[in-house]
Amino acid sequence: MNKQILITILALSAGMWACKTKPQDDFEKFDADTEWELALVDPCTDDWRTHWFLDGEIATVENSDSGMDFSAGPINRNDAHHAVLWTKQSFEGDVKIEYDFTRTDEQVVNVNILFIQATGTGEGQFSKDITEWNDYRKVPTMSKYWLNMNTIHISYAAFPMVNEDPTNDYIRVRKYPAQSKETFGETEVPPSFDKTELFLPGITYHMTWVKTDGKLFLKVEGDEKEKLYQWDLTGFEPVVEGRIGLRHMFTRSGRYKDFKVYTK
């Protein structure tokens, strides 16, 4: 083989390898940063009201030695049966969030969501402190969030609202707020990941999220699998402070344990 061709092939191979390993390298660098300070620890085995408050009057939250069981209402397509658990505490700057998640439903429709650092838009009644308009969210209609909050939304263990395929799950990121109900699709932060083979019912997964001013990572470990996902946030208005929320759409439920938040 021509020496120059061989050198070119090796250089291209090295470049491809670098592209494949860079997200892992970036995640490990951020994850291991010694500047992280532990800001919240909840084993999820004691009274949930110590660290959380709830949007939605039909949802149930129960603690046991196994963790915090959080269930939305049972009626599909009824907005009153959505639910969101919010941290009482607000967090500033970069954040790292870790917890164990076990799916306790067997639904093949609807979505679980993590909200990272949510505040109100500050317009009209929607002040930055979302506790000042809790009553507005007693019926937790989804549009009340994506029209009126500044936050990062991540759907996971998520399915289309019309679906019969149990493998048709996805992970998808959005940046709120949308400018109108017609522009919700423009909130999506690419890429979307489909058919992940994760979040099977009854199996515990350890979730590690890292959000910096320009990147978002998710590492999932469980069921003898380890997967890493990354999103570029640089094209969106930064999210720099706010509460963390766990949203279950109607019919969805899950168990959480050893919930920790770090900031820097």
C-alpha positions as CSV (number, residue, x, y, z in Angstrom):
1,M,0.0,0.0,0.0
2,N,1.2,3.5,-0.8
3,K,2.8,5.0,2.3
4,Q,0.9,8.3,1.9
5,I,-2.5,6.4,1.5
6,L,-1.7,4.5,4.7
7,I,-0.9,7.7,6.6
8,T,-4.2,9.2,5.4
9,I,-6.2,6.2,6.5
10,L,-4.5,6.1,9.9
11,A,-5.2,9.9,10.3
12,L,-8.8,9.5,9.4
13,S,-9.2,6.5,11.8
14,A,-7.6,8.5,14.6
15,G,-10.0,11.4,13.9
16,M,-13.0,9.1,13.9
17,W,-11.8,7.6,17.2
18,A,-11.4,11.1,18.7
19,C,-14.9,12.0,17.7
20,K,-16.3,8.9,19.3
21,T,-14.4,9.3,22.5
22,K,-14.8,13.1,23.0
23,P,-18.3,13.0,24.6
24,Q,-17.1,10.4,27.1
25,D,-14.0,12.4,27.8
26,D,-16.0,15.6,28.3
27,F,-18.5,13.9,30.6
28,E,-15.8,12.3,32.7
29,K,-14.1,15.7,33.0
30,F,-17.2,17.5,34.2
31,D,-18.4,14.5,36.4
32,A,-15.0,14.3,38.2
33,D,-14.6,18.1,38.7
34,T,-13.5,18.7,42.3
35,E,-15.4,22.0,42.5
36,W,-18.8,20.3,42.7
37,E,-20.5,21.0,46.1
38,L,-23.3,18.8,47.4
39,A,-26.4,21.0,47.6
40,L,-29.2,18.5,48.2
41,V,-29.3,14.9,49.5
42,D,-32.6,13.1,49.7
43,P,-32.5,9.3,50.3
44,C,-36.2,9.4,49.3
45,T,-37.1,7.1,52.2
46,D,-38.5,9.7,54.6
47,D,-41.4,12.1,54.2
48,W,-41.2,13.6,50.7
49,R,-42.6,16.9,51.9
50,T,-39.2,17.7,53.5
51,H,-37.6,18.5,50.1
52,W,-40.5,18.6,47.6
53,F,-43.8,20.1,46.8
54,L,-46.4,18.9,44.3
55,D,-48.3,20.2,41.3
56,G,-51.5,18.2,40.8
57,E,-54.1,17.2,43.3
58,I,-54.7,13.6,42.1
59,A,-51.1,12.3,42.1
60,T,-49.8,10.2,44.9
61,V,-46.4,10.2,46.6
62,E,-45.4,7.5,49.1
63,N,-42.1,6.9,50.8
64,S,-40.7,3.5,52.0
65,D,-37.3,1.9,52.5
66,S,-37.4,1.2,48.7
67,G,-37.6,4.9,47.8
68,M,-40.1,7.5,46.8
69,D,-43.0,6.1,44.7
70,F,-44.5,8.9,42.6
71,S,-47.6,8.2,40.5
72,A,-49.6,10.5,38.3
73,G,-53.4,10.0,38.0
74,P,-54.8,7.0,36.2
75,I,-57.0,8.6,33.6
76,N,-55.3,9.1,30.2
77,R,-55.9,12.4,28.4
78,N,-57.2,14.1,31.5
79,D,-55.0,17.1,32.4
80,A,-55.9,17.0,36.0
81,H,-54.1,13.6,36.2
82,H,-50.7,15.1,35.3
83,A,-48.3,15.7,38.2
84,V,-45.0,17.5,38.9
85,L,-42.8,17.1,42.0
86,W,-40.6,20.2,42.6
87,T,-37.6,20.7,44.8
88,K,-38.2,23.3,47.5
89,Q,-34.6,24.4,47.0
90,S,-33.4,26.4,44.0
91,F,-30.0,25.9,42.4
92,E,-27.6,28.2,40.6
93,G,-24.9,27.7,38.1
94,D,-23.8,24.4,36.7
95,V,-25.6,21.4,38.2
96,K,-25.0,17.6,38.5
97,I,-28.1,15.5,39.4
98,E,-27.9,11.8,40.4
99,Y,-30.6,9.4,41.4
100,D,-31.9,5.8,40.9
101,F,-35.0,5.5,38.8
102,T,-37.2,2.5,38.5
103,R,-40.2,2.5,36.2
104,T,-43.3,1.2,38.1
105,D,-45.8,1.3,35.2
106,E,-46.0,-0.8,32.0
107,Q,-47.5,1.9,29.9
108,V,-46.4,2.3,26.2
109,V,-47.8,5.9,26.0
110,N,-47.0,9.2,27.6
111,V,-43.9,10.8,29.1
112,N,-41.7,11.2,32.1
113,I,-39.8,14.5,32.3
114,L,-36.9,16.0,34.3
115,F,-37.0,19.8,34.5
116,I,-33.6,21.4,35.2
117,Q,-33.5,24.8,36.9
118,A,-37.1,26.1,36.3
119,T,-38.2,29.7,36.9
120,G,-41.1,31.6,35.6
121,T,-40.7,33.9,32.6
122,G,-41.2,37.0,34.8
123,E,-44.0,38.1,32.5
124,G,-47.5,38.9,33.9
125,Q,-48.4,36.6,36.8
126,F,-45.6,34.2,36.0
127,S,-43.0,35.5,38.4
128,K,-39.6,33.9,38.4
129,D,-40.4,32.2,41.8
130,I,-42.8,29.5,40.6
131,T,-44.2,29.0,44.1
132,E,-45.9,32.4,43.7
133,W,-48.2,30.8,41.1
134,N,-48.7,27.3,42.4
135,D,-52.4,27.6,42.4
136,Y,-52.4,28.2,38.6
137,R,-50.8,24.7,38.3
138,K,-53.3,22.8,40.4
139,V,-54.4,21.3,37.1
140,P,-50.9,20.8,35.6
141,T,-51.7,21.2,31.9
142,M,-48.5,20.9,29.9
143,S,-48.8,24.2,28.2
144,K,-48.8,26.0,31.5
145,Y,-45.2,25.0,31.8
146,W,-43.8,25.3,28.3
147,L,-45.4,28.7,27.7
148,N,-44.5,30.3,31.1
149,M,-41.3,28.8,32.4
150,N,-37.6,29.2,31.6
151,T,-36.2,25.7,32.0
152,I,-34.6,22.6,30.3
153,H,-37.0,19.8,29.8
154,I,-35.9,16.2,29.2
155,S,-38.3,13.4,28.3
156,Y,-37.1,9.9,29.1
157,A,-38.8,6.6,29.5
158,A,-41.1,8.4,27.1
159,F,-43.5,7.2,24.4
160,P,-45.8,8.9,21.9
161,M,-49.3,9.5,23.1
162,V,-50.6,7.1,20.5
163,N,-48.4,4.0,20.4
164,E,-48.6,0.2,20.8
165,D,-44.9,-0.7,20.4
166,P,-43.2,-1.2,23.8
167,T,-39.8,-0.6,22.2
168,N,-40.8,2.8,20.7
169,D,-39.4,4.9,23.5
170,Y,-37.3,8.1,23.2
171,I,-35.1,10.6,25.0
172,R,-35.7,14.2,23.9
173,V,-34.6,17.6,25.2
174,R,-36.5,20.9,25.0
175,K,-35.7,24.5,26.1
176,Y,-38.6,26.5,27.4
177,P,-40.4,28.8,26.9
178,A,-42.1,28.5,23.5
179,Q,-43.2,31.8,22.0
180,S,-46.8,30.4,21.4
181,K,-48.7,27.2,21.3
182,E,-48.0,27.0,17.6
183,T,-44.2,27.1,18.1
184,F,-43.8,24.3,20.7
185,G,-41.9,22.2,18.2
186,E,-39.2,24.9,18.0
187,T,-38.2,24.2,21.6
188,E,-36.5,20.9,20.7
189,V,-32.8,20.7,21.3
190,P,-31.4,18.1,18.8
191,P,-30.6,15.2,18.7
192,S,-33.5,13.0,19.7
193,F,-32.7,9.4,20.6
194,D,-35.1,6.7,19.8
195,K,-35.5,3.0,20.8
196,T,-33.0,3.3,23.6
197,E,-33.6,-0.2,25.0
198,L,-33.5,1.4,28.5
199,F,-36.1,2.1,31.3
200,L,-37.7,-1.3,31.2
201,P,-40.4,-1.8,33.9
202,G,-39.1,-3.0,37.3
203,I,-35.4,-2.4,36.5
204,T,-33.4,0.2,38.4
205,Y,-31.2,2.6,36.4
206,H,-28.7,5.0,37.9
207,M,-29.1,8.4,36.2
208,T,-26.4,11.1,36.1
209,W,-27.1,14.4,34.5
210,V,-24.6,17.2,34.1
211,K,-25.7,20.6,32.8
212,T,-23.1,23.3,32.1
213,D,-23.7,26.7,30.4
214,G,-23.2,25.0,27.0
215,K,-23.6,21.3,27.4
216,L,-26.0,18.7,28.8
217,F,-25.1,15.1,29.5
218,L,-27.0,12.0,30.6
219,K,-25.3,8.8,31.7
220,V,-27.6,5.8,32.3
221,E,-26.3,2.7,34.0
222,G,-28.4,-0.4,34.7
223,D,-29.6,-3.8,33.3
224,E,-25.9,-4.5,32.3
225,K,-26.0,-1.5,30.1
226,E,-24.2,1.9,30.2
227,K,-25.1,4.6,27.7
228,L,-24.1,8.3,27.4
229,Y,-26.0,11.0,25.7
230,Q,-25.0,14.6,25.0
231,W,-26.7,17.8,23.8
232,D,-25.3,21.2,22.7
233,L,-27.1,24.0,24.5
234,T,-25.1,26.9,23.0
235,G,-27.8,28.0,20.6
236,F,-30.3,28.5,23.4
237,E,-30.8,31.1,26.1
238,P,-28.8,29.9,29.1
239,V,-30.6,28.4,32.1
240,V,-28.7,29.5,35.2
241,E,-30.9,29.1,38.2
242,G,-34.1,27.5,39.4
243,R,-35.8,24.4,40.8
244,I,-35.6,20.8,39.7
245,G,-38.9,19.1,38.8
246,L,-40.0,15.5,38.1
247,R,-43.0,15.3,35.8
248,H,-45.2,12.3,35.2
249,M,-47.9,12.6,32.5
250,F,-51.2,10.9,33.2
251,T,-50.9,7.1,33.8
252,R,-47.1,7.2,34.4
253,S,-45.4,6.2,37.6
254,G,-41.8,5.6,38.9
255,R,-39.7,5.1,42.0
256,Y,-36.8,7.5,42.9
257,K,-34.0,6.9,45.4
258,D,-30.8,8.6,46.6
259,F,-31.6,11.9,44.9
260,K,-28.5,14.2,45.0
261,V,-27.9,17.6,43.5
262,Y,-24.4,19.2,43.2
263,T,-23.6,22.8,42.1
264,K,-20.6,24.8,41.2
